[in-house]
Amino acid sequence: MRTSFSVVIVGAGAGGTSVAARLKRMSPTLDIAVIDPSEFHYYQPAWTLVGGGQYDSAKTRRPMRECLPHGVEFIPGRVTAFEPDQNVVVLEGDTRIGYKYLVVAAGIQLDWDAIEGLTDTLGQNGVTSNYRFDLAPYTWQCVQQFKGGTALFTQPPMPIKCAGAPQKILYLAADYFRKHRIAADIRFFTPGPSMFGVPFYAKALDRVMSDYQAKACFGQKLVRVDGPAKTAYFEITTDGVKSIQPIEFDLLHVVPPQSAPRFIRESPLADAGGWVEVDKATLRHTRFPNIFGIGDCTSTPNSKTAAAVKNQMPVVATNLMAALTGQGQTMTYDGYASCPLTTSAGKVMLAEFCYDGAVTPSFPMDPRSPRKIYWWLKRSFLPYLYWNIVMKGKRWPRTHKRRDFPEALPSIKP
């Protein structure tokens, strides 16, 4: 096995694979290695639809080697350490891989064990999560088998990937319950103060919650699950004093706490929060100029979504090639992210925004109105865009831009 490459990419998810493909398009002879321990590549944005009975889970998974571009060396392994002063990545077994330039695309770590009792009951007792490929089908099973009672949906402290996902499944479940005339006490628990981090969209989502007669429980964090007793325990902070509240459930959808991967947190690449410390515009490391970061593992203050990766990919590839060759233009990333919020099985509210919560829709219509065309976009077009454009390293035209809309909410019918 070769142990030195011009470019080494850690992580073969959306960020790592798309950057590898883009670099190969820009320089077909460039020697690139991608390191990842996974056998499969997953299209994770569709797992919400799987959990809502609207998508086939098998279509979200493909063999890793089939997804990587031709001519790229795939090293199936797990990174344990970075030695940036020596331009070396260390793998399990102490294998050392050298590089001229490094791209870190290692994603985010799901901390299932951070919630007491959760791992023991996932996939049974009505406890599920769309954040795992094997559990998303069980979510749909739970929704179908729900005969009435209490349905709880939780969100952990930020940051998490796809911050809208915890509530997307709530809306799909609520829509199913309404259509089948199933009485449900639906509650959404979040440590945060609102339904969404961008106030422009949060107010619209308050209206969606109201339409379903669902209750938002702000300032509350899931800390323990007793599956056999069907009881969830939430930490509530009131005037600085913490207390624990038990709530019985019939269905519990959990989103686990998330963090930067441990091997990044404990490395010289990390900032104080444990994320790969990059310039938020150029995505180049602030202290090691031959290192770039992309996606969920970086310190950029944008929402962690596949749409963000789509727009970061050409920035990383272009800036890396300019640094490698000493010529060519550079690019900047504006913080763009998109969250297609499935407000029902048939409609989506397409939330698009950039750094500082700037509202930047791709279309001139008010993005707070759930629309059927956006459902088609979410269910049919975006998977095609992911597999055939982004994963192939192809540029997609920039369509989003800052637009102004009246403060008053438009008609919102989930």
Secondary structure as UniProt FT lines:
FT   STRAND          4..10
FT   HELIX           14..26
FT   TURN            28..29
FT   STRAND          32..35
FT   STRAND          40..42
FT   HELIX           44..46
FT   HELIX           47..51
FT   TURN            52..53
FT   HELIX           57..60
FT   STRAND          61..63
FT   HELIX           64..67
FT   TURN            70..71
FT   STRAND          73..75
FT   STRAND          79..83
FT   TURN            84..87
FT   STRAND          88..91
FT   HELIX           92..94
FT   STRAND          96..104
FT   STRAND          109..110
FT   HELIX           112..114
FT   HELIX           118..121
FT   TURN            122..123
FT   TURN            125..126
FT   STRAND          127..128
FT   TURN            130..131
FT   TURN            133..135
FT   HELIX           136..145
FT   STRAND          149..154
FT   TURN            163..164
FT   HELIX           165..179
FT   TURN            180..181
FT   STRAND          184..190
FT   HELIX           199..211
FT   TURN            212..213
FT   STRAND          215..218
FT   STRAND          220..226
FT   TURN            227..230
FT   STRAND          231..238
FT   TURN            239..240
FT   STRAND          241..248
FT   STRAND          251..253
FT   STRAND          258..259
FT   HELIX           262..265
FT   TURN            268..269
FT   TURN            272..273
FT   TURN            280..282
FT   STRAND          284..285
FT   TURN            289..290
FT   STRAND          291..293
FT   HELIX           295..297
FT   HELIX           306..325
FT   STRAND          337..344
FT   TURN            345..346
FT   STRAND          347..353
FT   HELIX           355..357
FT   TURN            367..368
FT   HELIX           372..376
FT   HELIX           377..381
FT   HELIX           382..385
FT   HELIX           386..390
FT   TURN            391..393
//
